[in-house]
Amino acid sequence: MKRIVLVLLLSCGLAPSAHADDRVRITYASRSISSILAFIATDRGFFKEENLEPQLILTRGTTAIAAAVTGDVEAIHIMGTAIRGIIQGLPLKVLAVNNKQPLFWLVTRPELKTFAELKGKTMAVTTFGGNQQLAGFHMLRKGGIDPTKEITSIVSGDVPSQLQAQISGLVQITVLSPPTVFVARDRYKFNLLASTSDEYVNFISGLIASDKALQEKPAIIRRTLRALAKANRFFHTNENASAEILAKYLNVSQQIALETYRFSRPAFTRNSIPTDKEVEENLKADAQVLQLKTPVKSSAVFDFALQREVNNELGVK
């Protein structure tokens, strides 16, 4: 009888009850467009289809990395800081890349309209040395400002929290991503002095797992990749529904969510795997940040074999 019940469960596409509540803890760095696939996978039930119970944890990059290494979370959605950590020897691997281009604007309060007026001011960032701060430094340098000498950077929560700090006057400069940047522009009339859009490749979000998780929980990691791959396919083919989910999870209007979607979609990979050239560009940029003579080999950081298997299973090209 037990054997018959098990066969019936499997024939219906159901896993045994021990798998029904498998938990996957995924950290993400900010409430922004970069986290949209995790929101979609939750909202549309793609995690549930894979018999996973998702726990999305908002935390800064350094905390997320430490949690992944110790096994307190199964995966992290944060790219830049983690990739540079892998280059320096952390036991992690990049399994998928979703948001492959930086979507950041240098935003200032209404009274600050030129780069020259920014000298001596304070800028909010999510993590010291993270992609957001590096993007801010890039835009400041292009505007003639030395960000290490003429600007003070402070850690001030994620992107929406940074906007609140800017509204209150605690900081004068932020580096915001969609949709928060459009809220700053429309609701508070803040200035958008510069943007990093289309300027360079910089991996922002995807999926990173520790060697420990890959060894001890390979099935959970694989099913997580499947759920996110389904979300990625949904994101690229359902404009209005994706915007509705973004509006729901980030508490913005449908109009701003739709603008965010349309602007941001080209910055996302369609199959969660960047090109060899994009990987090379990202590693070269990280080598410069870490002051390395030569970039590390891609195999030391990236392993897309599991993602390729998942894509083949789902018919993703």
C-alpha positions in Angstrom: 0.0 0.0 0.0 2.8 2.5 0.9 4.5 1.7 -2.4 1.2 2.4 -4.3 0.7 5.8 -2.5 4.3 6.8 -3.4 3.8 5.9 -7.0 0.5 7.9 -7.1 2.2 10.9 -5.6 5.0 10.9 -8.1 2.7 10.3 -11.1 0.8 13.4 -10.1 3.9 15.5 -10.1 4.0 15.8 -6.4 7.0 15.3 -4.2 6.7 13.4 -0.9 5.6 15.5 2.0 9.1 15.8 3.3 9.9 18.0 0.3 6.7 20.1 0.4 8.1 22.6 2.9 11.7 22.9 1.7 12.9 26.3 2.7 15.1 28.5 0.6 16.5 31.6 2.2 17.6 34.2 -0.4 19.1 37.6 0.5 18.7 40.7 -1.6 20.3 44.1 -1.2 17.6 46.6 -2.1 13.9 47.1 -2.9 14.5 47.9 -6.6 14.1 46.5 -10.1 17.2 44.4 -9.6 15.1 42.1 -7.3 12.1 41.8 -9.6 12.6 38.1 -10.5 12.5 37.0 -6.8 9.3 39.0 -6.4 7.7 37.5 -9.5 8.7 33.9 -8.5 7.0 34.5 -5.1 3.9 36.2 -6.4 3.2 33.9 -9.4 3.9 30.8 -7.4 7.0 29.6 -9.2 8.7 28.8 -6.0 5.6 26.8 -4.9 5.7 24.9 -8.2 9.2 23.7 -7.2 8.0 22.7 -3.7 10.0 25.5 -2.2 9.1 27.9 0.7 11.0 31.1 -0.1 12.2 33.5 2.5 13.4 36.7 0.9 15.7 38.6 3.3 16.6 42.2 2.8 20.2 42.9 4.0 23.4 44.6 3.0 25.9 42.8 0.8 28.6 42.1 3.5 26.0 40.6 5.9 24.5 38.4 3.1 27.9 37.1 2.0 28.8 36.1 5.6 25.5 34.4 6.0 26.0 32.4 2.8 29.5 31.3 3.7 28.3 30.0 7.2 25.2 28.3 5.7 22.6 30.6 7.4 21.1 31.3 3.9 21.0 29.1 0.8 21.6 31.8 -1.8 22.3 35.5 -2.3 20.9 37.8 -5.0 23.8 40.3 -4.7 26.4 40.4 -7.3 29.2 43.0 -7.1 30.4 42.8 -3.6 30.1 39.0 -3.6 31.9 38.6 -6.9 34.8 40.6 -5.6 34.7 38.4 -2.5 34.9 35.3 -4.6 37.9 36.7 -6.5 39.6 37.2 -3.1 39.0 33.6 -2.1 35.5 33.2 -0.6 33.9 29.8 -1.2 31.0 30.9 -3.4 30.0 30.5 -7.0 27.9 32.7 -9.4 25.3 30.3 -10.9 23.1 32.9 -12.8 23.2 36.5 -13.8 20.0 38.4 -14.4 20.5 42.2 -14.1 23.7 42.7 -16.1 23.9 46.4 -16.5 23.9 49.1 -13.7 20.7 51.1 -13.5 21.8 54.0 -11.3 21.2 57.7 -11.3 23.1 60.4 -9.3 20.3 62.2 -7.6 20.6 65.5 -5.7 18.2 67.7 -3.7 16.5 70.5 -5.6 18.9 73.2 -4.5 21.9 71.3 -5.9 21.8 71.6 -9.6 25.5 71.3 -10.7 28.4 69.0 -9.9 30.4 72.0 -8.5 27.8 72.4 -5.8 28.3 68.8 -4.5 31.7 69.4 -3.0 31.6 68.8 0.7 28.3 67.1 0.6 27.2 63.6 1.9 26.2 60.7 -0.2 24.2 57.6 0.9 25.2 54.1 -0.2 24.0 50.6 0.5 27.4 49.0 1.2 31.0 50.5 1.1 32.7 49.1 -2.0 29.4 47.9 -3.5 28.2 48.4 -7.1 26.0 51.3 -6.1 28.9 53.3 -4.5 31.2 52.4 -7.4 28.5 53.7 -9.9 28.2 56.9 -7.8 31.9 57.4 -7.9 32.0 56.8 -11.6 29.4 59.5 -12.2 31.0 62.0 -9.8 34.4 61.6 -11.5 32.8 62.2 -14.9 31.4 65.4 -13.4 34.8 66.6 -12.2 34.4 65.6 -8.5 36.9 63.4 -6.6 34.5 61.2 -4.5 37.3 60.1 -2.2 38.3 63.6 -1.2 35.4 65.9 -1.9 32.4 63.7 -0.9 31.5 61.9 2.3 29.9 58.5 1.9 27.7 56.9 4.6 25.8 53.6 4.7 22.1 54.4 4.9 19.9 51.3 4.3 18.6 50.3 0.9 17.5 52.6 -2.0 14.1 53.6 -0.6 15.6 54.2 2.8 18.3 56.4 1.2 15.6 58.5 -0.5 14.0 59.1 2.9 17.3 60.2 4.3 17.7 62.6 1.4 14.2 64.0 1.8 14.9 64.7 5.5 18.2 66.4 4.6 20.5 63.8 6.3 22.2 63.3 3.0 22.3 65.5 -0.1 23.3 62.9 -2.7 22.0 59.5 -3.5 22.6 56.9 -6.1 19.1 55.6 -6.9 17.8 52.8 -9.1 14.3 52.3 -10.6 11.6 52.7 -9.5 12.7 54.9 -6.5 14.6 57.2 -8.8 11.4 58.1 -10.7 9.6 58.7 -7.4 12.4 61.1 -6.4 12.1 62.9 -9.8 8.3 63.1 -9.9 7.1 63.4 -6.3 10.0 65.4 -4.8 11.4 67.2 -7.8 14.9 66.0 -7.1 17.6 66.5 -9.8 18.9 63.6 -11.8 22.4 64.8 -12.7 23.8 61.7 -14.4 23.1 58.0 -15.2 25.1 54.9 -15.8 22.7 53.4 -18.2 24.4 51.6 -21.1 27.8 52.8 -20.1 29.4 49.6 -19.0 28.7 46.0 -18.0 28.3 45.4 -14.3 26.5 42.4 -12.9 24.0 43.6 -10.4 21.7 40.6 -9.5 21.4 36.9 -10.2 22.0 33.9 -7.9 25.1 33.0 -5.9 25.5 30.0 -3.7 28.2 28.7 -1.4 30.2 25.6 -2.0 28.6 24.3 1.2 25.1 24.8 -0.1 26.0 23.2 -3.5 27.3 20.2 -1.8 24.7 19.8 0.9 21.5 21.1 -0.8 22.0 20.6 -4.5 18.3 19.9 -5.2 17.1 23.1 -3.4 19.6 25.2 -5.4 18.5 23.5 -8.7 14.8 24.1 -7.9 15.6 27.7 -7.0 17.2 28.2 -10.3 14.2 26.7 -12.0 11.8 29.0 -10.2 13.9 32.1 -11.1 14.2 31.0 -14.7 10.4 30.7 -14.9 10.2 34.2 -13.4 12.7 35.5 -15.9 10.7 34.1 -18.8 7.5 35.7 -17.3 9.3 39.1 -16.9 10.4 39.2 -20.5 7.0 38.3 -21.9 4.5 39.9 -19.6 4.9 43.7 -19.4 1.8 44.7 -17.6 1.7 41.8 -15.1 5.4 42.3 -14.3 4.7 46.0 -13.7 1.8 45.2 -11.4 4.0 42.9 -9.3 6.7 45.6 -9.1 4.1 48.2 -8.0 2.7 45.8 -5.4 6.0 44.8 -3.8 7.7 48.3 -4.0 4.6 50.3 -3.2 4.8 52.6 -6.3 2.2 53.6 -8.8 1.4 51.5 -11.9 2.6 54.3 -14.1 6.0 54.4 -12.4 6.2 50.6 -12.3 5.5 50.5 -16.1 8.2 53.1 -16.8 10.6 51.2 -14.7 9.9 48.0 -16.5 10.2 49.4 -20.0 13.5 51.2 -19.2 15.0 48.3 -17.3 14.1 45.2 -19.3 17.1 45.6 -21.8 19.5 45.4 -18.9 18.4 41.9 -18.0 19.6 38.6 -19.6 17.0 36.5 -21.2 18.4 33.2 -20.1 20.2 34.1 -16.9 23.6 33.6 -18.6 25.7 36.5 -19.8 27.9 36.3 -22.9 31.6 35.4 -22.6 32.4 39.0 -23.5 30.2 40.4 -20.7 31.9 38.1 -18.2 35.3 39.2 -19.4 34.3 42.9 -19.1 32.9 42.4 -15.6 36.0 40.6 -14.4 38.3 43.2 -15.9 36.4 46.0 -14.1 36.6 44.1 -10.8 40.3 43.5 -11.3 40.7 47.3 -11.5 38.7 47.9 -8.4 40.8 45.3 -6.5 44.0 46.6 -8.1 44.9 43.2 -9.5 47.5 43.0 -12.3 45.3 40.6 -14.3 41.7 39.5 -14.0 41.0 36.0 -12.6 39.8 33.2 -14.8 36.0 33.1 -15.2 35.9 29.5 -14.0 37.1 30.7 -10.6 34.0 32.8 -10.2 31.2 31.5 -12.5 29.6 28.1 -13.1 26.6 28.2 -15.4 26.4 24.5 -16.0 23.4 24.0 -13.7 21.6 27.0 -15.2 22.2 25.6 -18.7 20.6 22.3 -17.6 17.6 24.1 -16.1 17.2 26.2 -19.3 17.3 23.0 -21.4 14.6 21.4 -19.2 12.4 24.5 -19.4 13.0 25.2 -23.1 14.7 28.6 -22.4 17.1 29.8 -25.0 
